[in-house]
Amino acid sequence: MQTDPEVRRYVGGKAWPHEKAVYRFQNEYLGKPSKIYGLWATVLKSESRYIGCCGLHRSEESVKLGYYIARPYWNRGLATEAATAFLNVAFSQLHLSEVFADVEKGHDVSEHTLQKLGFTLVDREELPGRILHIYRLSNPRARI
């Protein structure tokens, strides 16, 4: 997946060489998620196939949702399905008040996915050679 230029196009870089992708997968992703936080393997049950990753990342400032799906599985609603599962964890189990996500400007499909999930655009961040759109989703169960 990380060797595919179309997958890497909107996540800040060029396609990785195969060796780097294998190394990073084996040494940084496999077994690295905590009890809740981290990128978790996304498996298409009907094919018993790894198709990407999805999860929550916690920093000092916020919790962010992230998802990456392999190109053969795009446009099937799988990112939405995986993201929904992690948002349920964020709001029902962790009782977070909000979750953020960032998307590179121009990645219309991913922005549409976030909007479909109820996220709203709240900011933008300019990085060297990139502009990120920052989205926020408030916990629908939170008391106002």
C-alpha positions in Angstrom: 0.0 0.0 0.0 2.8 2.5 0.9 4.5 1.6 -2.4 1.5 2.9 -4.4 2.0 6.5 -5.6 -1.7 7.1 -5.5 -2.0 6.1 -1.9 1.1 8.1 -0.9 0.0 11.1 -3.0 -2.0 12.8 -0.3 -0.1 11.7 2.8 3.0 13.8 2.4 5.3 11.9 0.2 6.3 9.7 -2.6 5.8 6.0 -2.8 8.2 4.1 -0.6 10.6 1.5 -2.0 9.3 -2.0 -1.3 12.1 -2.7 1.3 11.2 0.4 3.3 7.5 -0.5 3.3 8.2 -4.0 4.5 10.6 -2.8 7.2 8.2 -0.1 8.5 5.3 -2.5 8.5 7.2 -5.2 10.4 9.0 -2.9 12.8 6.7 0.0 13.4 3.1 -1.2 12.7 2.9 -4.9 13.6 1.9 -5.2 17.3 2.6 -1.5 17.9 -0.9 -0.1 18.7 -1.5 0.4 22.4 -4.7 -1.0 23.9 -6.6 1.6 22.0 -4.4 4.2 20.3 -2.4 3.5 17.1 -3.0 2.4 13.6 -4.7 -1.0 13.5 -4.8 -3.4 10.6 -7.9 -3.1 8.5 -8.9 -6.5 7.2 -11.6 -7.3 4.7 -13.3 -10.2 6.4 -14.9 -11.6 3.2 -11.4 -12.1 1.7 -9.4 -12.4 4.9 -7.1 -9.8 3.4 -5.2 -6.9 4.9 -6.4 -3.8 3.0 -5.0 -0.9 5.1 -5.0 0.6 8.5 -7.2 2.9 10.6 -7.0 4.2 14.1 -6.7 7.0 16.7 -3.5 8.9 17.4 -3.2 10.7 20.7 -1.0 13.7 21.1 -0.7 16.2 24.0 -3.2 18.5 22.2 -5.8 16.2 20.7 -6.8 12.8 19.3 -6.8 12.4 15.6 -8.5 9.8 13.4 -6.4 8.4 10.5 -7.1 5.8 7.8 -5.3 4.4 4.8 -6.9 2.0 2.4 -5.2 0.2 -0.5 -6.3 1.4 -3.9 -8.1 -1.8 -5.1 -10.5 -1.2 -2.2 -11.3 2.4 -2.7 -14.9 3.6 -3.4 -16.5 0.8 -1.4 -17.2 2.7 1.8 -14.5 0.7 3.7 -12.7 3.8 5.0 -16.1 5.1 6.3 -16.8 1.7 7.9 -13.4 1.5 9.6 -13.5 5.1 10.7 -17.0 4.7 12.2 -15.7 1.8 14.4 -12.9 4.0 15.8 -15.2 7.0 16.3 -17.5 4.7 18.3 -14.5 3.8 20.5 -13.5 7.4 20.8 -17.0 8.6 22.0 -18.5 5.5 23.7 -15.5 4.0 25.4 -13.0 6.8 25.8 -15.7 9.5 26.3 -13.7 12.0 24.3 -15.4 15.4 23.6 -14.0 15.6 20.1 -11.8 14.0 17.5 -9.8 15.7 14.8 -8.6 14.6 11.4 -6.4 16.3 8.8 -6.5 15.9 5.0 -4.2 17.3 2.4 -6.0 20.0 0.4 -7.2 18.4 -2.9 -7.9 15.0 -1.5 -11.6 15.4 -2.2 -12.6 11.8 -1.6 -11.1 11.8 1.9 -12.6 15.1 2.7 -16.0 13.8 1.6 -15.5 10.8 3.8 -14.9 13.0 6.8 -17.9 15.2 6.0 -20.1 12.1 5.6 -19.0 11.1 9.1 -20.1 14.5 10.4 -16.7 16.3 10.6 -16.6 20.0 9.9 -13.7 22.0 8.5 -12.2 24.1 11.3 -8.8 25.2 10.2 -6.0 24.8 7.7 -2.3 24.4 8.3 0.4 25.3 5.8 3.5 23.1 5.7 6.3 23.2 3.2 4.8 22.1 -0.1 1.5 21.1 1.5 -1.7 22.5 2.9 -3.7 20.5 5.4 -7.4 20.9 6.1 -8.1 20.3 9.8 -11.5 18.8 10.6 -13.3 18.3 13.9 -16.1 16.0 15.1 -17.7 16.7 18.4 -19.1 13.9 20.5 -22.8 13.6 19.6 -23.4 12.2 23.1 -21.6 15.0 25.0 -23.8 17.2 27.2 -23.9 20.8 26.2 
